[in-house]
Amino acid sequence: MLEQNINEINNRLARAALKRGISPVEITLVAVSKTVSAEQIKQASALGIRHFGENRVQEALPKIAAVPEPCWHFIGHLQTNKVKQVLDHFTLIQSLDRFKLATALQQEGERRGCLINVLLQVNIGAEESKYGFAVEEIGDALMAIAGFKHIRVQGLMAIAPFLYNPEELRPYFRHLYGIFKNLNIPGVEMKTLSMGMTNDFEVAVEEGSNMVRIGTALFGVRA
């Protein structure tokens, strides 16, 4: 079943990419492995999945220990007291959602003498229930964070509102892609636009995403 799901998603991604006029290899699939066992992650890795995303540090650590080979992405709300653990185990933090976290990352990066790769999380639907910078705050936020020598911003991440008809999300994705393409801030590298999940990833890719985060369509409905 997992192999079938992976093949189906790759085919859907390929169609969406070609519809947009780009190569499917330009799209990165991040498998969201929340509540998924290490054994399932090993199976997915053996079937060609190279990127996994987790949103809870304590749940993720034993999985990463068991399957250290893939690229691990932290995609959840990161508490500042978990920064050290995340930096020990994750390659990319997709959820830089507030200045307090940026400050904590900068301080730990300075202590370690390392660069921390992040995406700026954007609340594209202006939803009170979601974290992230407002769309109108993106430019100022990136200007400020660009001054942190130990943080390397590589792009944007967004979680769209959940709508039963993903076609209704096109304006959100299109708007953020326009911002993404036109940002020109020294020290900020706009190479990754992470948007699109199980319900809406095809529309997201068609509208400019080059990284999608998919869990349910890969591993099935989870608790």
C-alpha positions in Angstrom: 0.0 0.0 0.0 2.8 2.4 0.9 4.6 1.8 -2.4 1.3 2.3 -4.3 0.7 5.6 -2.4 4.2 6.9 -3.2 3.8 6.1 -6.8 0.4 7.7 -7.0 1.7 10.9 -5.3 4.8 11.1 -7.6 2.5 10.7 -10.6 0.2 13.5 -9.4 3.2 15.7 -8.6 4.6 15.1 -12.1 1.3 16.0 -13.8 1.1 19.2 -11.7 4.7 20.2 -12.4 4.3 19.6 -16.2 1.0 21.6 -16.2 3.1 24.4 -14.7 5.8 23.9 -17.3 8.6 22.7 -15.0 10.3 19.4 -14.5 9.0 17.1 -11.7 12.5 16.9 -10.3 12.2 20.5 -9.2 9.6 19.5 -6.6 10.7 18.2 -3.3 8.4 15.8 -1.5 8.6 15.9 2.3 6.8 12.9 3.9 5.1 14.1 7.1 5.7 11.2 9.5 3.8 12.4 12.6 2.6 9.3 14.5 4.3 7.1 11.9 6.5 4.3 13.2 10.2 4.1 12.5 9.6 0.9 10.6 7.2 2.6 8.2 9.8 5.4 7.8 12.4 2.8 6.9 10.1 1.4 4.3 9.4 4.8 2.8 13.1 5.6 2.7 13.8 2.3 1.0 11.1 3.2 -1.6 12.9 6.5 -2.4 11.6 9.1 0.0 14.5 11.3 1.0 12.9 14.0 3.1 10.8 13.5 6.3 9.0 16.2 8.4 8.1 16.0 12.0 6.4 18.6 14.2 7.0 17.3 17.7 10.6 17.1 18.9 10.2 14.3 21.5 8.3 12.1 19.1 10.8 12.6 16.3 14.1 11.9 18.2 13.8 8.1 18.4 12.7 7.9 14.7 15.7 10.0 13.7 18.0 7.8 15.7 16.6 4.7 14.0 16.6 6.2 10.5 19.3 8.9 10.4 20.0 8.8 6.6 17.2 11.0 5.3 17.0 14.8 5.4 14.8 15.7 8.5 12.7 18.8 8.4 11.1 20.4 11.5 7.7 21.6 10.5 5.9 22.3 13.8 5.7 25.2 16.2 9.1 25.2 17.9 9.4 26.2 21.5 12.6 28.1 22.3 13.6 25.6 25.0 13.7 22.9 22.3 16.0 24.8 19.9 19.2 22.8 21.0 17.5 19.5 20.4 16.2 20.5 17.0 19.6 21.8 15.8 21.2 18.5 16.9 18.9 16.5 14.6 17.2 18.5 11.9 18.6 19.8 8.6 15.9 22.5 8.0 13.5 24.4 10.3 10.5 25.2 8.1 8.6 26.9 10.9 10.4 30.1 11.9 7.2 31.9 12.9 8.2 34.7 15.3 11.1 37.0 16.2 11.6 35.4 19.6 12.4 32.1 17.9 14.7 33.9 15.5 16.6 35.4 18.4 16.9 32.0 20.2 18.2 30.4 17.0 20.7 33.2 16.4 22.0 32.9 20.0 22.4 29.1 19.7 24.0 29.4 16.2 26.5 31.9 17.5 27.3 29.6 20.4 27.9 26.7 18.1 29.5 28.7 15.3 27.1 27.3 12.7 24.6 28.5 10.1 21.0 27.5 10.7 18.8 26.9 7.6 15.2 28.1 8.0 12.1 28.9 6.1 9.9 31.8 7.3 6.5 30.6 8.1 3.7 32.7 6.7 0.1 32.7 7.9 -1.4 33.1 4.4 -5.0 32.8 5.6 -4.6 35.2 8.5 -6.1 32.5 10.7 -6.0 33.0 14.5 -5.5 29.3 15.0 -2.2 29.2 13.1 1.2 30.5 13.7 3.4 32.5 11.4 4.0 36.0 10.1 1.2 37.9 8.4 1.6 38.3 4.7 2.1 42.1 5.1 4.9 41.4 7.6 7.1 39.3 5.4 9.4 42.0 4.0 10.1 43.6 7.4 10.5 40.3 9.1 13.1 39.1 6.5 14.9 42.4 6.6 15.3 42.0 10.4 16.2 38.4 10.3 18.7 39.0 7.5 20.8 40.8 10.1 21.3 37.6 12.1 24.6 36.1 11.0 23.8 32.6 12.0 20.4 32.2 10.4 20.2 31.5 6.7 16.7 32.1 5.3 16.1 29.9 2.3 12.5 30.7 1.5 9.0 30.6 2.8 6.6 28.1 4.2 2.8 28.3 4.5 -0.1 26.3 5.7 -3.2 27.2 3.7 -6.7 27.3 5.2 -8.5 24.0 4.9 -11.1 24.3 2.2 -12.9 21.3 0.8 -12.4 22.6 -2.7 -8.7 23.2 -3.2 -9.3 25.3 -6.3 -10.5 28.1 -3.9 -6.9 28.2 -2.5 -5.3 29.3 -5.8 -5.5 33.0 -4.9 -3.6 32.4 -1.6 -0.9 30.3 -3.3 -0.6 32.7 -6.2 -0.2 35.7 -3.9 2.5 34.1 -1.9 4.4 33.0 -5.0 4.3 36.5 -6.3 5.9 37.8 -3.1 8.4 34.9 -3.1 9.5 35.7 -6.6 9.9 39.4 -6.1 11.7 39.5 -2.7 15.2 40.8 -3.1 16.8 41.2 0.3 20.6 40.9 0.8 21.4 37.8 2.9 18.1 36.1 2.1 18.0 33.3 -0.5 14.6 32.7 -1.9 15.0 29.2 -3.3 12.3 27.2 -1.4 8.6 27.8 -1.3 7.0 25.1 0.9 3.3 25.0 0.4 0.8 22.3 -0.3 -0.4 19.3 1.7 -2.5 16.2 1.1 -5.7 18.2 0.3 -4.2 20.9 -1.9 -0.7 20.0 -3.1 -1.5 19.8 -6.8 -2.9 23.3 -6.8 0.0 24.6 -4.7 2.5 23.2 -7.2 0.6 24.6 -10.2 0.7 28.0 -8.5 4.4 28.0 -7.6 5.3 25.7 -4.8 8.6 23.7 -5.1 8.2 21.7 -1.9 5.1 19.9 -0.6 4.5 18.3 2.8 2.4 15.2 2.5 1.3 12.8 5.3 -2.2 11.4 5.0 -2.0 10.6 1.3 1.2 8.6 2.0 0.6 6.9 5.3 -3.2 7.0 5.6 -5.4 8.7 8.2 -3.7 8.8 11.6 -4.9 9.6 15.1 
